[in-house]
């Protein structure tokens, strides 16, 4: 679920930087999901797409490929006006985040 090899390479193994990126993701992702959910409820598709897009690189940095893929699918659903797909994709993205948060917190303790 979580593969930190990209982050290790990106930070050249600097544990302090790795901690910073993981912490940034863990601290900002919950708010991003709240915003996405709010935009989905209000039908603000442009802002939903922007929020999903902004969370994508953070998921990439901390090695949650399945979340990144789901966020891309959300962007595509908005682009293609397939709004009915968004609740399913949102639930999947939020579940992936919740599952990945546990090992990420564990990595923070190990670094």
N, C-alpha and C positions, 0 to 999 in steps of 0.2 A: 504493500500500500504506500509506504513512504520510502523513497530512495534518495539519500543525501549525497550521492556521488557527484551530482552536478554542483551542489553547494560547496562540497569539499574542494572541487576543482576550481570553482569560481573564486573562492576565498583563499585559495592556495593553502588550505588546511588550517587557516587562522581560526582557532576555536572561538576567540572573542567575536570575530565577524560572523561566524556561523551562528553563535548565540543571538547576535543582534538580528539577523535575518529571520531566524525561527521565532524569536520573540515578537518581531514586527508582524509576522503572519498571524501568530496566535492572538495578538492584541487587536489587530485590525479586521480580521476575517469575520468575527461575530457581528460587528457593526455593518460590514459590507452585506452580509446575509440579511440583516434587518432592513437595510435600504432596498435591496433587491425585492424582498417580500412586499415592502410598502409600495414600490413602483409597480409591482405586479397587481396589487390590489387596486391601485388608482388608474391603471392602464397607461402609465407613463413609460411607454416602450423604449423611447430614446434613452431615458435616464437608466432604465433597467439594463439596456445594452451597454451603456458606458460603465456602469458599476460592475457588470460581469467582466467586461474587458479589463478593467483596472485590477480586478482580483486575480486574473489569469497569470500574470508574471510572478506574483507572490506564490501561487500554487506551484508554479514551475520551479522557482528557486528552492523551495523546500521539498521538491521531489514527489508531489502528489499528482502524478500524470493523469489519473482517472478524473480528478477534479478539474484539471485544465481542459481535458477533453469535453467534459460536461458543460463547462462554461462556454467553450467554443460552440457547442450545440445550442446553447441558449442564445448566443449572439446570432447564429444562423436562423433559429426559429423566429427571432424578432425581424431579421432582415427579410425573411420569406413570409412574414405576417402569419406565421403558424402559432398564434398565441395560445391555442388550446394545449400545446405541448409544454408550455412553460411551468405549470404546476408540477407535473411529473419530473421535469428536469431540475426544477428548484429543489424538490424533496430529495432527489438523488444527490445533488450537489451538497446539500446540507448534511445528509447522512454520511457522505464521503468525508466531509470536513470533520464531523464528530468522531468518526472512526480513526482518522489520521491524527487528531489532536492528542490523543493519548500517547502514542509512541513519540510524537514530537516533544511533548512535555518530558518524557523519559530521556530523550536525547539531550535536552537542556540540562537535566540533572547529571548526565554523564560527561558533558563537555567541561 
